[in-house]
Amino acid sequence: MSETTTSGATPGPSDREVFERVRTHLLRQGRRARTFHGDGNCRYRTWAEDGSVLMCAAGCLIAEAAYDESLEGRNVGNPDVNRALVESGVLDPAEASVTAERSPRLRMLRALQEVHDRIEVSRWESVLAGLAGRLLTPGGSWTGRLGAEDAYEVDADAPAGASA
């Protein structure tokens, strides 16, 4: 059963459930969702050269029916991306209209995006474990100051040459 969400509502998944869903997806996928032809930017959805669908940390949370190509190039916190997350049952509608800086769920998703976009894939497992240990409360809520610096700080704690 879902725990209370960051906004206090109960219908959607808890922060821990969302975090674990993203962690499981990223580690199973084992590579970034990037365009292979063109700019090489990370994308919510893209197709690998072998035809498989690749999704980023937030992209794996967006339901097929809520996804639209126009989301590409927009960050978590953008009203259109937030709408897709609400339609997918991942973001409470009350959080969709606040800035990402004021929403713990959106800050968590941004931190997970930073792991996908900027941390070496071989370090994902240790960095995600570090983020969970530092920033998920025992009750399963996301807390703390979040952002790229958190992923880099956790990554810097790992021994040199460590891999997942």
C-alpha positions in Angstrom: 0.0 0.0 0.0 1.2 3.5 -0.8 2.6 5.7 1.9 1.7 9.4 2.3 3.1 11.4 -0.6 5.1 14.6 -0.1 2.1 16.8 -0.4 0.2 14.8 2.3 -2.2 13.1 -0.2 -2.5 9.3 -0.1 -3.7 8.2 -3.6 -0.4 7.9 -5.5 2.9 6.1 -4.9 5.2 7.1 -2.0 8.5 8.8 -2.7 10.2 5.5 -1.8 8.1 3.6 -4.4 8.8 6.2 -7.1 12.5 6.1 -6.2 12.7 2.3 -6.3 10.8 2.2 -9.6 13.3 4.6 -11.2 16.3 2.8 -9.6 15.1 -0.6 -10.8 14.5 0.8 -14.3 17.9 2.6 -14.6 19.9 -0.4 -13.4 18.0 -2.8 -15.6 18.3 -0.6 -18.7 22.0 0.0 -17.9 22.5 2.9 -20.3 21.3 6.4 -20.9 18.3 7.3 -23.0 20.1 9.5 -25.5 19.7 10.1 -29.2 22.2 8.2 -31.2 21.7 10.4 -34.3 21.7 14.1 -33.9 22.5 16.0 -30.7 23.1 13.1 -28.3 20.9 14.8 -25.6 19.2 12.7 -23.0 15.5 12.1 -23.7 12.4 11.0 -21.9 12.0 8.3 -24.6 14.2 7.3 -27.5 15.0 4.2 -29.4 18.3 2.4 -29.4 20.0 1.3 -32.6 18.7 -2.3 -31.8 15.1 -0.9 -31.7 14.6 -1.2 -28.0 12.9 1.7 -26.2 15.2 3.6 -23.8 13.7 5.9 -21.1 15.4 8.3 -18.7 14.7 8.6 -14.9 11.5 10.6 -15.3 10.6 9.1 -18.7 10.1 5.6 -17.2 7.4 7.2 -15.0 5.4 8.8 -17.8 2.7 6.5 -19.1 2.5 5.9 -22.8 -0.8 7.7 -23.1 0.6 10.8 -21.3 3.9 10.9 -23.4 4.2 13.4 -26.2 7.3 14.2 -28.3 6.8 17.8 -27.3 8.0 17.0 -23.8 11.5 16.4 -25.1 13.9 19.2 -24.2 11.8 20.3 -21.2 12.8 19.7 -17.6 10.9 18.2 -14.8 9.1 21.1 -13.3 7.9 22.3 -16.7 4.1 22.5 -16.7 3.7 20.1 -19.6 6.1 17.5 -18.0 4.3 17.9 -14.7 0.9 17.4 -16.5 2.3 14.1 -17.9 3.5 13.0 -14.5 0.1 13.8 -13.0 -1.7 11.9 -15.8 0.6 9.0 -15.1 -0.3 9.0 -11.4 3.2 9.9 -10.2 2.7 13.5 -9.2 -0.1 14.8 -7.0 -2.1 17.5 -8.9 -1.5 19.9 -6.0 2.3 19.7 -6.6 2.0 20.2 -10.4 1.4 23.9 -10.1 4.2 24.7 -7.7 7.8 25.3 -8.7 10.2 22.4 -8.6 12.1 24.0 -5.8 9.0 23.9 -3.6 8.0 20.3 -4.4 9.9 17.5 -2.7 8.7 15.0 -5.4 9.9 17.2 -8.3 13.2 17.8 -6.5 13.6 14.1 -6.1 12.9 13.5 -9.8 15.4 16.2 -10.8 18.1 14.5 -8.6 17.3 11.2 -10.3 17.5 12.9 -13.7 21.0 14.2 -12.8 22.1 10.7 -12.0 20.8 9.5 -15.4 22.2 12.5 -17.3 25.6 13.2 -15.6 26.9 10.3 -13.6 28.8 7.5 -15.2 26.5 4.5 -15.8 29.0 2.2 -13.9 28.5 4.4 -10.8 24.7 4.5 -10.9 24.1 1.7 -8.4 26.4 3.2 -5.7 25.2 6.7 -6.3 21.5 5.7 -6.1 22.1 3.7 -2.9 23.9 6.8 -1.4 21.0 9.1 -2.4 18.5 6.7 -0.9 20.5 6.4 2.3 20.9 10.1 2.7 17.7 11.6 1.4 14.9 9.0 1.9 13.5 9.0 5.4 12.8 5.7 7.2 9.1 6.5 6.5 9.9 6.7 2.8 9.6 10.5 2.2 12.2 12.4 0.2 13.9 15.1 2.2 17.0 17.3 2.3 18.6 19.8 -0.1 18.4 18.2 -3.5 19.9 18.7 -6.9 22.9 17.9 -9.0 25.2 18.6 -6.1 23.7 15.7 -4.1 24.4 13.2 -6.9 27.9 14.5 -7.3 28.5 14.6 -3.5 27.4 10.9 -3.2 29.5 10.0 -6.3 32.5 11.7 -4.8 32.2 9.5 -1.6 32.6 6.3 -3.6 36.1 4.9 -3.9 37.9 5.6 -7.1 37.4 2.9 -9.6 34.3 1.5 -7.9 31.7 0.1 -10.2 28.2 -1.3 -9.9 
